[in-house]
Amino acid sequence: MTTSAATKHWTKGKLQDLVFFQRGFDITKAQQSEGPVPVISSSGVTSFHSEAKAVGPGVVIGRKGTLGSVHYSEVDYWPHDTTLWSKDLRGHNPHFVYFYLHTINFKRFDVGNSNPTLNRNHIHDLPALIPPLDTQTRIADILSAYDDLIENNRRRMALLEDAARLLFREWFIRLRFPGHEHTPITNGVPEGWERKRIGDVAECVGGGTPSTAVPQYWDDGDVTWVTPTDVTRNSNFVLLDSEKKITEAGLQHSSAKLVPPHAVLMTSRASVGFFAVANRKVCTNQGFISILPKAAHLWPYFLFHLSERVEEIRAMGSGSTYPEVSRGKFRELNVLMPKQSLATAFCEQAAELLKQIHILKQQNHKLRAARDLLLPRLMSGEVAV
């Protein structure tokens, strides 16, 4: 079926014929009271409140800050002042509207000076090709199937990470490790375990940034270069990729260091104490300390041990502009090293769980790519349903 035949019964109109937006409602954290209602800002659900301002299902787009981000709520919600929300869906399928909005580059309508801002009056008159309701539902069902698989995988990843974290806490915090019944404990340290400085048991590597004024350090680069945003926006410890790449020349002409697979990456500047591991060689900018255990197979133990001590690590930060943990100070952090056999047993189990997370994350990457490829073709009628 040709595109023209597929869209024979579709209506040419404007975006406001599909959905009418209204600016959200301001509310501070202090003004919120505990409840089940999601408060949706331009970056998504940020908190929960006892009162709703909009009836679900509804669609929200970022108006200020994270401009043009698209969010969906099945339940009643509070759209924040940093958003535009679907006051009137015009009788259309809410999920279809949600997916349709992903085809629009809202950033080109930015009217802000220093802070990106979206004006609803500038988008309501955008041309829109609107299919009949039954076609909308079929399109939404196809795309929702991808999102359902992605969400199911996300939940499985969360359960796998929880399982590894709970095992760590059981063995190394509650000290209910295999054989604990017969192990004497003195001052909180089981017999055969040792307290050591992290600088004695791991190499701590800093990062760097190649000069942005030199194109050959960046253009067509294939060296994975990690920034704190890659990690802080990461939903779990497993990092698949980074937003930017640098070249071999950029690596050689900066203080960035290439670290081996499974190095523990810790943000050490501004947003201190976020962790990730990658399954490939990577380098980082200067906002990281990369931890390389001298016993290379013990990286899962170091990952969970350090992530359980986030507040302590953050308290080590200093700086007038933003908090930063220096490598010198970090090397003095004490770590509790269990018996080799116990640490190895934990690492084998945790590494397997993290491997499963990596596989699921790869699956989600492929699902998103397939959905995003199909999305504009469905919305234009190129693919008939």
C-alpha positions in Angstrom: 0.0 0.0 0.0 1.4 3.4 -0.9 1.7 6.2 1.6 -1.0 8.2 -0.1 -3.4 5.3 0.0 -2.6 4.5 3.6 -3.4 8.1 4.6 -6.5 8.5 2.5 -8.7 8.9 5.6 -6.2 10.9 7.6 -6.9 14.6 8.4 -4.6 17.5 7.7 -4.8 19.9 10.6 -2.7 21.6 13.3 -1.1 20.3 16.4 -3.8 22.1 18.5 -6.4 19.9 16.7 -4.6 16.9 18.1 -3.8 18.2 21.6 -4.3 21.6 23.4 -1.5 22.5 25.8 -1.6 24.6 29.0 1.2 25.8 31.2 1.7 23.7 34.3 1.4 24.8 38.0 4.2 26.0 40.2 4.8 24.0 43.4 7.8 23.7 45.6 9.0 20.7 47.5 8.1 22.5 50.8 4.5 22.9 49.6 4.0 19.3 48.8 2.5 16.7 51.2 2.9 13.0 51.0 0.6 11.3 48.6 0.4 9.1 45.4 0.1 11.9 42.8 3.2 12.2 40.6 4.6 15.7 40.2 5.9 15.8 36.6 8.6 18.4 35.7 10.4 18.9 32.4 12.8 16.0 33.5 9.9 13.6 34.4 8.5 12.5 37.7 10.4 14.3 40.4 8.3 13.7 43.5 4.8 12.7 44.7 2.0 14.9 46.2 -1.4 14.5 47.7 -3.2 16.7 45.2 -3.6 16.4 41.4 -4.1 19.3 39.0 -4.7 17.2 35.8 -6.7 14.1 35.1 -4.9 11.1 33.6 -4.2 9.8 31.2 -2.2 12.8 30.0 0.8 14.0 28.1 3.4 16.5 29.4 6.2 18.2 27.5 9.1 20.1 28.9 8.5 23.9 28.7 11.6 25.1 30.5 14.9 23.5 31.3 14.7 20.1 29.6 12.9 21.6 26.7 10.7 19.3 24.5 11.0 16.2 26.7 7.8 14.1 26.4 6.2 12.3 29.4 3.1 10.2 29.9 0.9 9.7 32.9 -1.8 7.1 33.1 -3.0 8.4 36.4 -4.0 11.9 37.7 -1.0 14.1 38.1 0.4 17.5 38.9 2.1 19.1 35.8 4.9 21.4 37.1 5.3 25.0 36.0 8.3 23.9 33.9 6.0 21.9 31.6 3.1 22.2 29.2 0.3 19.6 29.8 -2.5 18.2 27.7 -5.5 20.1 28.9 -7.6 18.7 26.0 -6.7 15.6 24.0 -9.5 16.3 21.5 -10.8 12.8 21.9 -7.7 11.3 20.5 -5.8 8.2 21.8 -3.5 9.5 24.6 -0.7 7.1 23.8 -0.9 8.0 20.1 -0.5 11.7 21.1 2.4 10.8 23.3 4.2 9.0 20.5 3.3 11.7 17.9 5.0 14.4 20.0 8.3 12.4 19.8 8.4 13.2 16.1 8.6 17.0 16.7 11.9 18.8 17.4 10.6 21.2 20.0 14.1 22.6 20.7 13.9 24.7 17.5 11.2 26.8 19.1 13.3 27.8 22.1 12.5 31.4 23.0 14.7 31.6 26.2 17.8 33.6 26.6 19.9 31.7 29.2 17.3 29.0 30.1 15.7 27.1 27.2 11.9 28.0 27.1 9.0 26.7 25.0 6.0 28.9 24.2 2.8 26.9 23.5 1.6 29.5 21.0 4.6 28.8 18.8 3.7 25.1 18.5 -0.1 24.9 18.4 -0.1 25.9 14.8 2.4 23.3 13.6 0.9 21.1 10.8 -0.3 17.7 11.8 -1.5 14.7 9.9 -4.1 13.0 12.1 -5.3 9.4 11.4 -8.7 8.1 12.4 -9.1 7.0 16.0 -8.9 3.2 15.2 -5.7 3.8 13.3 -4.3 5.8 16.2 -5.0 2.9 18.5 -3.3 0.4 16.3 -0.2 2.6 15.9 -0.1 3.2 19.7 -0.5 -0.5 20.4 2.5 -1.3 18.1 4.7 1.3 19.7 3.5 0.5 23.2 4.5 -3.1 22.8 8.1 -1.9 22.4 7.8 0.3 25.5 6.3 -2.6 27.5 9.2 -4.8 26.7 11.7 -2.1 27.6 9.9 -1.4 30.9 9.8 -5.2 31.7 13.6 -5.4 31.1 14.1 -2.3 33.2 12.3 -3.9 36.1 14.3 -7.1 35.7 17.6 -5.1 35.7 16.5 -3.4 38.9 15.7 -6.8 40.5 19.1 -8.2 39.5 21.0 -5.2 40.9 18.9 -5.4 44.1 19.9 -9.1 44.4 23.6 -8.3 44.2 23.3 -5.4 46.6 21.3 -7.5 49.1 23.9 -10.2 48.9 26.7 -7.7 49.6 24.9 -6.3 52.6 24.1 -9.7 54.0 27.7 -10.9 53.8 29.8 -7.7 54.4 27.6 -5.3 56.4 25.4 -7.6 58.5 28.4 -10.1 58.5 26.1 -13.1 57.9 28.5 -14.6 55.4 29.0 -18.3 54.8 30.8 -19.7 57.9 30.1 -16.6 60.0 28.9 -18.8 62.9 32.4 -20.1 63.5 34.3 -16.9 62.8 35.4 -14.7 65.7 34.7 -11.0 65.3 36.8 -8.3 67.0 35.9 -4.6 66.8 33.5 -5.4 63.9 36.2 -7.1 61.9 35.9 -10.9 61.3 39.0 -13.0 61.8 41.1 -13.1 58.6 39.7 -9.8 57.3 41.8 -6.6 57.1 41.2 -2.9 57.0 43.4 -1.2 54.3 43.7 2.1 52.5 42.1 2.0 49.1 45.4 3.4 47.7 47.1 0.1 48.9 44.6 -2.2 47.2 43.6 -0.3 44.1 45.0 2.2 41.6 43.1 5.5 41.5 43.2 7.1 38.0 42.1 10.6 37.1 40.6 11.9 33.9 41.0 14.7 31.4 39.5 16.6 28.5 41.2 17.1 25.2 41.2 20.7 23.9 37.9 21.4 22.2 39.7 23.9 20.0 41.5 21.1 18.1 39.0 19.3 15.8 41.3 16.3 15.3 41.0 15.4 19.0 37.2 14.9 18.5 36.1 14.5 14.9 35.3 10.8 14.0 36.7 9.7 17.4 36.1 6.1 18.5 37.6 6.2 22.0 34.8 6.0 24.6 35.0 9.2 26.7 32.7 9.3 29.7 31.4 12.4 31.4 29.5 12.6 34.7 26.2 13.1 32.8 26.6 9.6 31.3 26.7 8.1 34.8 24.3 10.3 36.7 21.6 9.6 34.1 22.4 5.9 34.1 19.6 3.8 35.6 22.0 1.2 37.1 25.7 0.5 37.4 26.2 -1.0 33.9 27.3 1.6 31.3 26.9 0.7 27.7 28.2 3.8 26.0 28.9 7.5 26.3 27.5 10.6 24.6 30.9 11.6 23.2 34.0 10.0 21.7 37.5 11.3 21.3 40.3 10.3 18.9 43.6 8.5 19.7 45.3 11.9 19.3 42.9 13.5 21.8 43.7 10.7 24.3 47.5 11.2 23.8 47.3 15.0 24.1 45.3 15.2 27.3 45.4 13.9 30.9 42.7 11.4 30.1 43.8 7.8 30.7 42.4 4.7 29.1 41.3 2.3 31.8 40.5 -1.4 31.3 37.0 -3.0 31.2 35.3 -3.2 34.5 37.2 -0.3 36.1 34.9 1.2 38.7 34.1 4.8 37.6 33.2 7.2 40.4 32.1 10.8 39.9 34.4 12.9 42.0 33.3 16.4 41.2 30.1 18.4 41.7 27.7 15.3 41.7 30.0 13.2 43.8 29.5 9.5 44.4 27.8 8.1 41.3 29.2 4.8 40.1 29.3 2.8 36.9 31.3 0.0 35.2 31.7 -0.4 31.4 32.4 -3.6 29.5 35.1 -2.0 27.4 38.1 0.2 27.6 37.1 3.8 28.4 38.5 7.1 29.5 36.8 9.8 31.5 36.9 13.6 31.9 38.4 15.1 35.0 35.2 14.7 37.0 36.0 11.1 37.8 38.3 8.8 39.8 38.6 5.4 38.2 39.3 2.6 40.6 41.3 -0.4 39.4 41.6 -3.1 42.0 45.0 -4.7 42.1 43.3 -8.1 42.2 41.4 -7.4 38.9 38.6 -9.9 39.4 37.5 -8.1 42.6 35.9 -5.1 40.8 32.3 -6.2 41.8 33.3 -6.1 45.5 34.8 -2.6 45.2 31.8 -1.4 43.2 29.3 -2.4 45.9 31.6 -1.6 48.8 32.1 2.0 47.7 28.5 2.6 46.6 27.4 1.6 50.1 29.6 4.5 51.4 28.3 7.3 49.2 27.6 9.8 52.0 31.0 9.2 53.6 32.7 9.7 50.2 30.7 12.9 49.5 31.7 14.3 52.9 35.3 14.1 51.7 34.6 16.7 49.1 35.8 20.3 49.3 35.9 23.4 47.0 34.4 26.8 46.9 32.7 26.5 43.5 31.6 22.9 43.7 32.5 19.9 45.9 35.4 17.7 44.6 37.0 14.7 46.1 40.8 14.7 45.4 42.5 11.5 44.5 45.0 12.0 47.3 42.2 12.2 49.9 40.3 9.3 48.3 43.4 7.0 48.5 43.3 7.4 52.2 39.8 5.9 52.4 39.8 2.7 54.4 38.3 -0.4 52.9 37.4 -3.7 54.6 39.0 -6.5 52.7 37.4 -10.0 53.5 39.2 -13.3 53.1 40.1 -13.9 49.4 37.9 -17.0 49.1 34.8 -15.0 50.4 35.5 -12.0 48.2 36.0 -14.3 45.2 32.7 -16.1 45.9 30.8 -12.8 46.1 32.4 -11.4 42.9 31.5 -14.5 40.9 27.9 -14.2 41.9 27.7 -10.4 41.5 29.5 -10.5 38.1 27.0 -12.9 36.8 24.1 -10.7 37.9 25.8 -7.7 36.3 26.4 -9.6 33.1 22.6 -10.3 32.9 21.9 -6.6 33.4 24.3 -5.8 30.6 22.5 -8.3 28.3 19.1 -6.8 29.1 20.4 -3.3 28.7 21.7 -4.2 25.2 18.3 -5.6 24.4 16.7 -2.3 25.5 19.1 -0.4 23.3 18.1 -2.5 20.3 14.4 -2.2 21.2 14.6 1.6 21.4 16.5 1.8 18.1 13.8 -0.4 16.4 10.9 1.7 17.9 12.5 5.0 17.0 13.1 3.8 13.4 9.5 2.7 13.1 7.9 5.7 14.8 8.2 8.3 12.0 7.2 5.8 9.4 4.0 4.9 11.3 3.2 8.6 11.9 3.6 9.5 8.3 1.6 6.5 7.0 4.6 5.1 5.2 3.9 1.8 7.1 0.2 0.9 7.0 -1.5 -0.6 10.0 
